[in-house]
Amino acid sequence: MTSGQLQTLRTSTPEEGYALAVKLAQKAIKITQPSEEIRKMLRPVYSTNADSLIATAQVVAIHFQTVAFANNYWND
């Protein structure tokens, strides 16, 4: 991502695709809750909650599925 904007979902490797999926999830949180102060206040609550952590993993997995599809599952 350049200048905070998403240019492409294409990546060279699945590892880069996963990193992009994580970045997409992080960007969604920042857009949904733009206050860094509030995000910092909430982090201790959700970072120790198993349900919140599982939900986070699910969001990243959905983003990764989208990135993988855009990359034709890294197959030519």
N, C-alpha and C positions, 0 to 999 in steps of 0.2 A: 504494500500500500504506500502510495506516495502522497504526501501532503494531506494525509488523513482521508483520502478518497480511494475507493476501490477501483482499480484500473482493469483487473481481470481476475477470473477464478482459475486461470491456467497456472499450473506449477510444474516443476521438473520432476519431483519425486512425491511419493505418498507422505513422506515426513514433512516436506514443505506444505503439502496440502493440509496436513493436520495442524501445523502451525497457523495456517491461514484460517482454518475453522475456529481455532481458539481466539484468534484476533477478531473474527467476525462476532463471536459471542461477547468479547470484551467491548467492542464498539457498540453493540446493541444495548449493553448496560449503561454505557456513558450517554447514549442518546435518550434512553428511558429515564435515567436519573442523572441529569447534568451536573448536579451539585457534588463536587468531590468531597466536601465536608460530610454530607449525608452518607455517601458511599462508604467513607472511612468509618463512620459511626455504625453502619449496618454490618460491615465486614465481620466483626467478632461474633455476631449472632449467626449468620449463615455459614461461616467457615467451620463451625463446630456442630452443625446440624446435618445429620446423615441424609435426611430427605432433600435438603437444599443442595447438598453435594451431588446426590444422584440426579437431581433435576438439571444441575449444571452439566454433568456428563452427558445427559440426554440432548441438551441443546447443542453441545459441541459435536455430538455424533450426527445430529441432523445436518449441521453445517458441513461436516466432513463428507457426508453422503452427497450433498449438493456439489461440493468441490470435486469429489471423485467422479461424479457423473459428467461434470464440465470437462474433466480431463480424460474422458473416455476410459476411466479406470486405469489410466497410465499405460494403455495399450494402443498401438498404432493399427 
